[in-house]
Amino acid sequence: MVVCSFLLLFAPAISAGDYPPTVRGLSYSFYRRSCPQVEIIVRNFLRQAIRNDAGLAAGLIRLHFHDCFGCDASVLLKRTATEASELDAPPNETIRPSALTAVTKLRTLLNNACGAVVSCADILALAARDAVHLAGGPDYDVPLGRRDGVTIAAREHVVAAFPPPSSNVTALLNAVTKIGLDVTDLVALSGAHTLGISRCISFDDRLFPTQDSSMDSRFASNLKLSCPAKNTTNTTVIDVRTPNMFDNKYYVDLVNHQGLLTSDQVLFSDDRTRGIVARFAVDQSAFFRSFAFSMVKMAQIQVLTGVQGEIRVNCFVPNAGSGS
């Protein structure tokens, strides 16, 4: 992660004018009195944790994404005697255990420093922001004040919220517009795939029995070294150029027909999204500004505030007496 530390010197902070409106109940100074050191605690912990495990950054970003079709930390709730957890649903089965461990450690650090005043939903939002920045991406402010839900989303709702990796742009846009995001948000947030890995089974239909015509042939040949046959359990990086750096190379991959998933590559083949991809591929600053804007926008979807929900003492179970 030496190179990512170097990149932090150049990753721009986002100005106040680049943020969407703040949802009522959230504030950029929410913990000023109750836990003024919250952001320092989270960033200092993650600086060392990501230095030790570069893959943790992608895991924390993904965990926040998969919570934010209603940002209430319900994705963390453990299964009960009568309900499966959201983590049991197919879109969440491959969330990294290291990301969950990091949340547990952050919960303990913040409980010790301030008591149980910082919500688990806010921990996820801050951890994702810091993961982006510590991997070389933009630094941006996060409005805080989310409360934690006590209800596990039904499996069918979780599955419906996340289009499969074989999706076309119409399906992707249908999914994001339902929650108030637009085409620019879709393309910008897809840029999180500049980090992370994917299972071969998520894209091997592009290799077997015949190669997808939209895929660069040399790229396909290299993929077959990691995924030599259909339905293997192997994994490979999503961004072949800079897999552990948060930058705009994901879009460069798409322009060069080296997007890994169908849902990635279609962003460059569809007229509705091609121009945004092309702009981000040549202007990293434009991508960073749009990504920060869309992350703040996404992190305010269907939040609980005020007296709604609770502040979980343990992020993985509701507080005693609150039910599930």
C-alpha positions as a Markdown table, in Angstrom:
| # | Residue | x | y | z |
|---|---|---|---|---|
| 1 | Met | 0.0 | 0.0 | 0.0 |
| 2 | Val | 3.0 | 2.4 | -0.3 |
| 3 | Val | 1.7 | 3.6 | -3.6 |
| 4 | Cys | -1.7 | 4.4 | -2.1 |
| 5 | Ser | -0.1 | 6.4 | 0.6 |
| 6 | Phe | 1.7 | 8.4 | -2.1 |
| 7 | Leu | -1.6 | 8.9 | -3.9 |
| 8 | Leu | -3.1 | 10.5 | -0.9 |
| 9 | Leu | -0.9 | 13.5 | -1.5 |
| 10 | Phe | -2.8 | 14.1 | -4.8 |
| 11 | Ala | -6.3 | 12.8 | -4.1 |
| 12 | Pro | -8.4 | 16.1 | -4.0 |
| 13 | Ala | -10.8 | 17.1 | -1.3 |
| 14 | Ile | -14.3 | 17.8 | -2.5 |
| 15 | Ser | -15.6 | 21.4 | -2.1 |
| 16 | Ala | -18.8 | 22.2 | -0.3 |
| 17 | Gly | -20.5 | 23.1 | -3.5 |
| 18 | Asp | -20.1 | 19.6 | -4.8 |
| 19 | Tyr | -22.6 | 17.9 | -2.4 |
| 20 | Pro | -26.2 | 17.1 | -2.8 |
| 21 | Pro | -28.9 | 18.5 | -0.4 |
| 22 | Thr | -28.7 | 17.0 | 3.1 |
| 23 | Val | -31.7 | 15.0 | 4.3 |
| 24 | Arg | -33.5 | 16.4 | 7.3 |
| 25 | Gly | -32.1 | 14.9 | 10.5 |
| 26 | Leu | -28.6 | 14.5 | 9.1 |
| 27 | Ser | -25.8 | 17.0 | 9.7 |
| 28 | Tyr | -22.1 | 17.4 | 8.9 |
| 29 | Ser | -21.6 | 18.3 | 12.5 |
| 30 | Phe | -23.9 | 15.8 | 14.1 |
| 31 | Tyr | -21.4 | 14.4 | 16.6 |
| 32 | Arg | -19.6 | 17.7 | 17.4 |
| 33 | Arg | -20.6 | 17.4 | 21.1 |
| 34 | Ser | -21.4 | 13.8 | 21.7 |
| 35 | Cys | -18.4 | 12.3 | 19.9 |
| 36 | Pro | -16.2 | 15.0 | 18.4 |
| 37 | Gln | -13.3 | 12.5 | 17.7 |
| 38 | Val | -15.4 | 10.0 | 15.7 |
| 39 | Glu | -13.9 | 10.7 | 12.3 |
| 40 | Ile | -10.4 | 10.7 | 13.7 |
| 41 | Ile | -10.9 | 7.3 | 15.4 |
| 42 | Val | -12.3 | 5.7 | 12.2 |
| 43 | Arg | -9.7 | 7.1 | 9.9 |
| 44 | Asn | -6.7 | 6.3 | 12.2 |
| 45 | Phe | -7.9 | 2.7 | 12.6 |
| 46 | Leu | -8.5 | 2.2 | 8.9 |
| 47 | Arg | -5.2 | 3.7 | 7.9 |
| 48 | Gln | -3.4 | 0.9 | 9.6 |
| 49 | Ala | -5.9 | -1.8 | 8.8 |
| 50 | Ile | -5.9 | -1.1 | 5.0 |
| 51 | Arg | -2.1 | -0.8 | 5.0 |
| 52 | Asn | -2.1 | -4.4 | 6.4 |
| 53 | Asp | -4.9 | -5.6 | 4.1 |
| 54 | Ala | -5.3 | -3.7 | 0.8 |
| 55 | Gly | -8.5 | -5.8 | 0.0 |
| 56 | Leu | -10.2 | -4.4 | 3.1 |
| 57 | Ala | -10.9 | -1.1 | 1.2 |
| 58 | Ala | -13.0 | -2.8 | -1.4 |
| 59 | Gly | -14.8 | -4.8 | 1.3 |
| 60 | Leu | -15.8 | -1.8 | 3.3 |
| 61 | Ile | -17.0 | 0.1 | 0.2 |
| 62 | Arg | -19.1 | -2.8 | -0.9 |
| 63 | Leu | -20.6 | -3.3 | 2.6 |
| 64 | His | -21.8 | 0.3 | 2.5 |
| 65 | Phe | -23.2 | -0.1 | -1.0 |
| 66 | His | -25.1 | -3.2 | 0.0 |
| 67 | Asp | -26.6 | -1.5 | 3.0 |
| 68 | Cys | -27.6 | 1.7 | 1.2 |
| 69 | Phe | -30.8 | 0.7 | -0.5 |
| 70 | Gly | -32.0 | 1.9 | 2.8 |
| 71 | Cys | -28.9 | 3.0 | 4.8 |
| 72 | Asp | -29.8 | 1.6 | 8.3 |
| 73 | Ala | -27.1 | -1.0 | 8.9 |
| 74 | Ser | -29.6 | -3.8 | 8.5 |
| 75 | Val | -27.1 | -5.6 | 6.3 |
| 76 | Leu | -25.2 | -6.4 | 9.4 |
| 77 | Leu | -28.0 | -8.0 | 11.4 |
| 78 | Lys | -27.4 | -11.7 | 12.2 |
| 79 | Arg | -30.0 | -14.3 | 11.3 |
| 80 | Thr | -32.6 | -15.1 | 13.9 |
| 81 | Ala | -34.5 | -18.3 | 14.7 |
| 82 | Thr | -37.2 | -17.2 | 12.2 |
| 83 | Glu | -35.3 | -15.0 | 9.7 |
| 84 | Ala | -32.3 | -15.4 | 7.5 |
| 85 | Ser | -29.9 | -12.4 | 7.5 |
| 86 | Glu | -29.4 | -10.1 | 4.6 |
| 87 | Leu | -25.9 | -11.5 | 4.4 |
| 88 | Asp | -27.4 | -14.9 | 3.6 |
| 89 | Ala | -29.0 | -13.5 | 0.4 |
| 90 | Pro | -27.1 | -14.2 | -2.9 |
| 91 | Pro | -25.9 | -10.6 | -3.5 |
| 92 | Asn | -24.3 | -10.5 | -0.1 |
| 93 | Glu | -22.8 | -13.9 | 0.2 |
| 94 | Thr | -19.3 | -12.8 | -0.8 |
| 95 | Ile | -19.0 | -9.7 | 1.4 |
| 96 | Arg | -15.6 | -10.0 | 2.9 |
| 97 | Pro | -15.4 | -11.2 | 6.5 |
| 98 | Ser | -12.5 | -8.8 | 7.1 |
| 99 | Ala | -15.0 | -5.9 | 6.5 |
| 100 | Leu | -17.3 | -7.2 | 9.1 |
| 101 | Thr | -14.4 | -7.7 | 11.5 |
| 102 | Ala | -13.4 | -4.1 | 10.9 |
| 103 | Val | -16.9 | -2.9 | 11.8 |
| 104 | Thr | -16.8 | -4.8 | 15.0 |
| 105 | Lys | -13.4 | -3.2 | 16.0 |
| 106 | Leu | -14.7 | 0.2 | 15.1 |
| 107 | Arg | -17.8 | -0.3 | 17.2 |
| 108 | Thr | -15.7 | -1.2 | 20.2 |
| 109 | Leu | -13.3 | 1.8 | 19.7 |
| 110 | Leu | -16.2 | 4.2 | 19.5 |
| 111 | Asn | -18.1 | 2.7 | 22.4 |
| 112 | Asn | -15.0 | 3.0 | 24.5 |
| 113 | Ala | -14.4 | 6.6 | 23.4 |
| 114 | Cys | -17.9 | 8.0 | 23.5 |
| 115 | Gly | -20.4 | 5.4 | 24.6 |
| 116 | Ala | -23.0 | 4.0 | 22.3 |
| 117 | Val | -23.8 | 7.3 | 20.5 |
| 118 | Val | -22.5 | 6.7 | 17.0 |
| 119 | Ser | -24.8 | 4.5 | 14.9 |
| 120 | Cys | -23.6 | 1.5 | 13.0 |
| 121 | Ala | -25.0 | 3.0 | 9.8 |
| 122 | Asp | -22.8 | 6.0 | 10.3 |
| 123 | Ile | -19.8 | 3.7 | 10.9 |
| 124 | Leu | -20.5 | 2.1 | 7.5 |
| 125 | Ala | -20.7 | 5.5 | 5.8 |
| 126 | Leu | -17.5 | 6.8 | 7.4 |
| 127 | Ala | -15.6 | 3.5 | 6.8 |
| 128 | Ala | -16.5 | 3.5 | 3.1 |
| 129 | Arg | -15.5 | 7.2 | 2.7 |
| 130 | Asp | -12.1 | 6.5 | 4.4 |
| 131 | Ala | -11.6 | 3.3 | 2.4 |
| 132 | Val | -12.0 | 5.3 | -0.8 |
| 133 | His | -9.6 | 8.0 | 0.3 |
| 134 | Leu | -7.0 | 5.6 | 1.8 |
| 135 | Ala | -6.9 | 3.7 | -1.5 |
| 136 | Gly | -6.1 | 6.9 | -3.4 |
| 137 | Gly | -9.5 | 8.3 | -4.1 |
| 138 | Pro | -11.2 | 11.6 | -3.2 |
| 139 | Asp | -11.8 | 12.9 | 0.4 |
| 140 | Tyr | -15.3 | 14.1 | 1.0 |
| 141 | Asp | -17.5 | 15.0 | 3.9 |
| 142 | Val | -20.3 | 12.7 | 5.1 |
| 143 | Pro | -23.5 | 13.9 | 6.7 |
| 144 | Leu | -24.1 | 11.9 | 9.9 |
| 145 | Gly | -27.0 | 11.2 | 12.2 |
| 146 | Arg | -28.4 | 7.9 | 10.7 |
| 147 | Arg | -30.1 | 5.5 | 13.1 |
| 148 | Asp | -29.9 | 1.8 | 13.0 |
| 149 | Gly | -32.8 | -0.4 | 11.9 |
| 150 | Val | -34.0 | -3.4 | 13.8 |
| 151 | Thr | -35.6 | -5.2 | 10.9 |
| 152 | Ile | -34.0 | -7.6 | 8.5 |
| 153 | Ala | -35.0 | -7.0 | 4.9 |
| 154 | Ala | -36.8 | -10.0 | 3.2 |
| 155 | Arg | -34.6 | -12.1 | 1.0 |
| 156 | Glu | -36.6 | -11.3 | -2.1 |
| 157 | His | -36.2 | -7.6 | -1.5 |
| 158 | Val | -32.5 | -7.9 | -1.2 |
| 159 | Val | -32.2 | -9.9 | -4.4 |
| 160 | Ala | -34.5 | -7.5 | -6.2 |
| 161 | Ala | -32.4 | -4.5 | -5.2 |
| 162 | Phe | -29.2 | -5.7 | -6.9 |
| 163 | Pro | -29.3 | -6.4 | -10.6 |
| 164 | Pro | -27.2 | -9.5 | -11.6 |
| 165 | Pro | -23.8 | -9.0 | -13.3 |
| 166 | Ser | -25.4 | -10.0 | -16.6 |
| 167 | Ser | -27.7 | -6.9 | -16.6 |
| 168 | Asn | -28.0 | -4.4 | -19.4 |
| 169 | Val | -28.2 | -0.7 | -18.9 |
| 170 | Thr | -32.0 | -0.7 | -18.9 |
| 171 | Ala | -32.1 | -3.1 | -15.9 |
| 172 | Leu | -29.4 | -1.1 | -14.1 |
| 173 | Leu | -31.2 | 2.2 | -14.6 |
| 174 | Asn | -34.5 | 0.7 | -13.5 |
| 175 | Ala | -32.9 | -0.4 | -10.3 |
| 176 | Val | -31.3 | 2.9 | -9.4 |
| 177 | Thr | -34.1 | 5.2 | -10.5 |
| 178 | Lys | -36.4 | 3.3 | -8.0 |
| 179 | Ile | -34.3 | 4.7 | -5.2 |
| 180 | Gly | -33.8 | 8.2 | -6.5 |
| 181 | Leu | -30.5 | 7.9 | -8.4 |
| 182 | Asp | -29.9 | 8.9 | -12.0 |
| 183 | Val | -27.8 | 7.9 | -14.9 |
| 184 | Thr | -24.7 | 9.9 | -13.8 |
| 185 | Asp | -25.0 | 8.3 | -10.3 |
| 186 | Leu | -25.1 | 4.9 | -11.9 |
| 187 | Val | -21.9 | 5.4 | -13.9 |
| 188 | Ala | -20.1 | 7.2 | -11.1 |
| 189 | Leu | -20.9 | 4.6 | -8.5 |
| 190 | Ser | -20.0 | 1.8 | -10.8 |
| 191 | Gly | -16.5 | 3.3 | -10.6 |
| 192 | Ala | -16.1 | 1.6 | -7.2 |
| 193 | His | -15.2 | -1.5 | -9.3 |
| 194 | Thr | -11.8 | 0.1 | -9.7 |
| 195 | Leu | -11.2 | -1.9 | -6.5 |
| 196 | Gly | -12.0 | -5.5 | -5.6 |
| 197 | Ile | -12.4 | -9.0 | -7.1 |
| 198 | Ser | -15.1 | -11.0 | -8.7 |
| 199 | Arg | -15.9 | -14.7 | -8.9 |
| 200 | Cys | -15.4 | -16.3 | -12.3 |
| 201 | Ile | -19.0 | -17.5 | -12.2 |
| 202 | Ser | -20.1 | -13.9 | -12.3 |
| 203 | Phe | -18.7 | -13.4 | -15.9 |
| 204 | Asp | -17.7 | -16.8 | -17.3 |
| 205 | Asp | -20.6 | -16.8 | -19.7 |
| 206 | Arg | -18.6 | -14.1 | -21.5 |
| 207 | Leu | -15.8 | -16.7 | -22.1 |
| 208 | Phe | -17.6 | -20.0 | -22.5 |
| 209 | Pro | -18.7 | -21.6 | -24.8 |
| 210 | Thr | -17.7 | -18.7 | -27.0 |
| 211 | Gln | -16.1 | -15.4 | -26.3 |
| 212 | Asp | -18.3 | -12.3 | -25.9 |
| 213 | Ser | -17.6 | -10.2 | -29.1 |
| 214 | Ser | -17.5 | -7.0 | -27.0 |
| 215 | Met | -14.5 | -8.3 | -25.0 |
| 216 | Asp | -10.9 | -7.6 | -26.0 |
| 217 | Ser | -9.4 | -10.9 | -27.2 |
| 218 | Arg | -6.1 | -10.6 | -25.3 |
| 219 | Phe | -8.0 | -9.7 | -22.1 |
| 220 | Ala | -10.2 | -12.8 | -22.6 |
| 221 | Ser | -7.2 | -15.0 | -23.1 |
| 222 | Asn | -5.7 | -13.7 | -19.8 |
| 223 | Leu | -9.0 | -14.2 | -18.0 |
| 224 | Lys | -9.0 | -17.9 | -19.0 |
| 225 | Leu | -5.7 | -18.3 | -17.0 |
| 226 | Ser | -7.7 | -17.5 | -13.9 |
| 227 | Cys | -11.0 | -19.0 | -15.1 |
| 228 | Pro | -10.0 | -22.0 | -17.2 |
| 229 | Ala | -13.5 | -23.5 | -17.3 |
| 230 | Lys | -17.1 | -22.6 | -16.6 |
| 231 | Asn | -18.4 | -22.6 | -13.0 |
| 232 | Thr | -15.0 | -22.5 | -11.3 |
| 233 | Thr | -14.7 | -21.1 | -7.8 |
| 234 | Asn | -11.7 | -18.9 | -8.7 |
| 235 | Thr | -11.6 | -15.1 | -8.5 |
| 236 | Thr | -9.9 | -12.4 | -10.4 |
| 237 | Val | -9.4 | -8.6 | -10.0 |
| 238 | Ile | -12.0 | -6.4 | -11.6 |
| 239 | Asp | -9.7 | -3.6 | -12.7 |
| 240 | Val | -6.7 | -5.2 | -14.4 |
| 241 | Arg | -4.7 | -1.9 | -14.5 |
| 242 | Thr | -4.6 | -0.8 | -10.9 |
| 243 | Pro | -6.5 | -3.3 | -8.8 |
| 244 | Asn | -5.6 | -1.8 | -5.4 |
| 245 | Met | -5.9 | 1.9 | -6.3 |
| 246 | Phe | -9.0 | 4.0 | -6.4 |
| 247 | Asp | -8.6 | 5.8 | -9.7 |
| 248 | Asn | -10.3 | 6.2 | -13.0 |
| 249 | Lys | -8.7 | 3.2 | -14.7 |
| 250 | Tyr | -12.0 | 1.2 | -14.5 |
| 251 | Tyr | -13.3 | 3.5 | -17.2 |
| 252 | Val | -10.1 | 3.2 | -19.2 |
| 253 | Asp | -10.8 | -0.6 | -19.0 |
| 254 | Leu | -14.3 | -0.1 | -20.4 |
| 255 | Val | -13.1 | 2.1 | -23.3 |
| 256 | Asn | -10.6 | -0.7 | -24.2 |
| 257 | His | -13.3 | -3.4 | -24.0 |
| 258 | Gln | -11.7 | -4.8 | -20.9 |
| 259 | Gly | -14.6 | -4.5 | -18.5 |
| 260 | Leu | -15.0 | -7.7 | -16.5 |
| 261 | Leu | -18.7 | -8.0 | -15.9 |
| 262 | Thr | -21.4 | -7.6 | -18.5 |
| 263 | Ser | -22.9 | -4.9 | -16.3 |
| 264 | Asp | -19.6 | -3.0 | -16.5 |
| 265 | Gln | -18.9 | -3.2 | -20.2 |
| 266 | Val | -22.5 | -2.3 | -21.3 |
| 267 | Leu | -21.9 | 1.1 | -19.8 |
| 268 | Phe | -19.6 | 1.9 | -22.7 |
| 269 | Ser | -21.7 | 0.2 | -25.4 |
| 270 | Asp | -25.0 | 1.9 | -24.5 |
| 271 | Asp | -25.6 | 5.4 | -25.9 |
| 272 | Arg | -27.2 | 6.6 | -22.6 |
| 273 | Thr | -24.0 | 6.0 | -20.6 |
| 274 | Arg | -21.1 | 5.9 | -23.1 |
| 275 | Gly | -20.4 | 9.6 | -23.0 |
| 276 | Ile | -20.1 | 9.7 | -19.2 |
| 277 | Val | -17.7 | 6.7 | -19.3 |
| 278 | Ala | -15.6 | 8.4 | -21.9 |
| 279 | Arg | -15.4 | 11.6 | -19.9 |
| 280 | Phe | -14.4 | 9.8 | -16.7 |
| 281 | Ala | -11.8 | 7.8 | -18.6 |
| 282 | Val | -9.9 | 11.0 | -19.5 |
| 283 | Asp | -10.7 | 13.2 | -16.5 |
| 284 | Gln | -10.1 | 11.6 | -13.2 |
| 285 | Ser | -11.0 | 14.8 | -11.3 |
| 286 | Ala | -14.4 | 14.8 | -12.9 |
| 287 | Phe | -14.9 | 11.2 | -11.8 |
| 288 | Phe | -13.8 | 11.9 | -8.3 |
| 289 | Arg | -16.3 | 14.9 | -8.0 |
| 290 | Ser | -19.1 | 12.8 | -9.4 |
| 291 | Phe | -18.3 | 9.8 | -7.3 |
| 292 | Ala | -18.2 | 11.9 | -4.1 |
| 293 | Phe | -21.5 | 13.6 | -4.9 |
| 294 | Ser | -23.2 | 10.3 | -5.7 |
| 295 | Met | -21.9 | 8.5 | -2.6 |
| 296 | Val | -23.3 | 11.3 | -0.4 |
| 297 | Lys | -26.5 | 11.1 | -2.3 |
| 298 | Met | -26.7 | 7.3 | -2.0 |
| 299 | Ala | -25.8 | 7.3 | 1.7 |
| 300 | Gln | -29.0 | 9.3 | 2.4 |
| 301 | Ile | -31.4 | 6.9 | 0.8 |
| 302 | Gln | -34.3 | 5.9 | 3.2 |
| 303 | Val | -32.3 | 6.8 | 6.3 |
| 304 | Leu | -33.7 | 6.6 | 9.8 |
| 305 | Thr | -33.2 | 9.7 | 11.9 |
| 306 | Gly | -34.4 | 11.4 | 15.1 |
| 307 | Val | -36.1 | 8.8 | 17.3 |
| 308 | Gln | -36.5 | 6.2 | 14.6 |
| 309 | Gly | -34.6 | 2.9 | 15.0 |
| 310 | Glu | -31.9 | 2.8 | 17.6 |
| 311 | Ile | -28.1 | 3.0 | 18.1 |
| 312 | Arg | -27.0 | -0.6 | 18.3 |
| 313 | Val | -24.4 | -1.3 | 21.0 |
| 314 | Asn | -23.5 | -4.4 | 19.0 |
| 315 | Cys | -23.8 | -3.8 | 15.2 |
| 316 | Phe | -24.9 | -7.4 | 14.5 |
| 317 | Val | -27.9 | -7.7 | 16.9 |
| 318 | Pro | -30.7 | -5.3 | 17.9 |
| 319 | Asn | -30.5 | -3.9 | 21.4 |
| 320 | Ala | -32.2 | -5.9 | 24.1 |
| 321 | Gly | -36.0 | -5.3 | 24.0 |
| 322 | Ser | -36.0 | -3.8 | 20.5 |
| 323 | Gly | -37.0 | -6.9 | 18.7 |
| 324 | Ser | -36.1 | -7.8 | 15.1 |
